[in-house]
């Protein structure tokens, strides 16, 4: 993610923040707890989930990259601020014996895929021409027609 941040800045002129997420599970529990409170206390000031608060002061797409299954980071999607693009990159199973860098490349979670996901998010939000996404794919030599790692 830090390498992707550098590529976004040097190759595309895009400034990005990198955040650590020690526990998607805890962020999900916090969001669900806020949802429950808001459901049962409709006349009180609504609670805002922690992740919503943190991202609320920022702009642009959010890209979650994890060495865990994609579903793990998908848990917080309901708590991403409204109107924000949320892209999740992750693995869909391990069981392969190789270096972590090769696994990240195979499962499309390395710095190049993070950059392309960020560019796509910016394009989806109308902040960048979609042609830049295609440029990124070409620039980093990504094979757009390879088999989805979910089925490989």
Protein Blocks (a to p, Z undefined) as FASTA:
>chain_A
ZZmmmmmmmmnopacdddddfblklmmmmmmmmmmmmmmmmmbccdddfklmmmmmpgcj
dddddfbdfklmmmmmmmgcehiacdddddebehiacdfklmmmmnopafklmmmmmmmm
mmmnopacfklmmmmmmmnopafkbccfklZZ
